[in-house]
């Protein structure tokens, strides 16, 4: 790799590689030793082209979700079958993996800045800023940056724009799909909310079974499928359609509600809750 080679966003690829290796080795135990990560769909990843792929996922923490995806993607591409065993897969990571993140979130700490350099497409949210409701126009430069990332590689997005479950998907994701016509791969995650704090930095509980299911790409008629239909299909694909609430085991709902009740009485989480939407899609 040339010493000063850059990606389309001007990031030095050698530095990016070193940051991914460092972050990967530091975080590996969170998914392999302290908790267990069950993976399904490694072969789906190996069958994908190297660019113009959009991963659409539900969201449970600010950072732990996307870090886990970096692990799973790289492990799968290095031949691991539904496993992140043997962290040597990080020594030559895929450098054209990006994820959509709120600009203000990615400036919040040193860790956020490191993760931003590793692959963030930082955008300005159109509905919320600094914990306040706003209503502003979409920046066309944000849209073009997403297109630039898709042209270069894989992009991860969390279209609910929040770590809270069962929230409606933002229609901007459907507009991106219709504009850039990527292969759309749904991902369903679980267990991260129980394992980590809301930001996904601190381990809240050990011995939790986390899961990540990579589904087959969706069949989409980019020209004729209306936005609302694409959104509904995505909601079903990432298992966040309101109808899923009817089939969730009662004990699971009770456990979530009890956990949420505890967070209400912790000052740090009350502060976090004022910033409802995490680092995700801007629409």
URSUL-V712238 format. One record per pair of residues at least 24 apart in sequence whose C-alpha atoms are under 6 Angstrom apart, sorted by the first residue. I is the first residue (numbers start at 1). J is the second residue. D is the distance in Angstrom with one decimal. If there is no record, write none. Layout:
I/J/D + I/J/D
//
This chain:
16/118/5.4 + 21/90/5.6 + 34/206/5.4 + 35/206/5.6 + 35/207/4.8 + 35/208/5.2 + 36/209/5.0 + 36/210/5.8 + 37/210/4.6 + 37/211/5.4 + 38/211/4.5 + 39/82/4.8 + 39/211/5.9 + 39/212/5.0 + 39/213/5.9 + 40/82/5.6 + 40/213/4.7 + 40/214/6.0 + 41/214/4.7 + 42/76/5.3 + 42/81/5.9 + 42/82/5.3 + 46/77/5.7 + 50/153/5.8 + 51/151/5.9 + 51/152/5.6 + 51/153/3.7 + 51/154/5.5 + 52/150/4.4 + 52/151/5.4 + 52/153/5.7 + 52/182/4.9 + 53/154/4.9 + 53/182/5.2 + 53/183/4.7 + 54/155/4.9 + 54/156/5.9 + 54/182/5.9 + 54/183/6.0 + 54/184/4.9 + 55/156/4.6 + 55/184/5.9 + 55/185/4.8 + 55/186/5.8 + 56/157/5.2 + 56/158/5.9 + 56/186/4.9 + 56/187/6.0 + 57/158/5.2 + 57/186/5.9 + 57/187/4.7 + 57/188/5.8 + 57/238/5.9 + 58/158/5.8 + 58/238/5.9 + 59/163/5.0 + 60/163/4.6 + 60/193/5.3 + 61/163/5.8 + 61/198/5.0 + 61/199/5.3 + 61/200/5.0 + 62/199/4.5 + 62/200/5.6 + 62/278/5.9 + 63/200/5.0 + 64/200/4.5 + 96/153/4.9 + 97/154/4.8 + 97/155/5.9 + 98/155/4.7 + 99/155/5.2 + 99/156/4.4 + 99/157/5.9 + 100/157/5.4 + 100/280/5.7 + 101/279/4.2 + 101/280/4.6 + 102/279/4.3 + 102/280/5.7 + 105/279/5.8 + 125/282/4.2 + 126/282/5.8 + 126/283/5.9 + 131/274/5.4 + 131/275/4.5 + 158/280/5.4 + 159/281/5.4 + 161/277/5.3 + 161/280/4.8 + 161/281/5.2 + 162/277/4.0 + 162/278/5.2 + 166/240/5.2 + 170/283/5.4 + 172/283/5.1 + 174/227/5.6 + 178/222/5.0 + 184/217/5.3 + 184/218/5.7 + 185/217/4.4 + 186/215/5.5 + 186/237/5.9 + 186/238/5.8 + 187/213/5.6 + 187/214/4.7 + 188/212/5.8 + 188/213/5.2 + 188/238/5.2
//
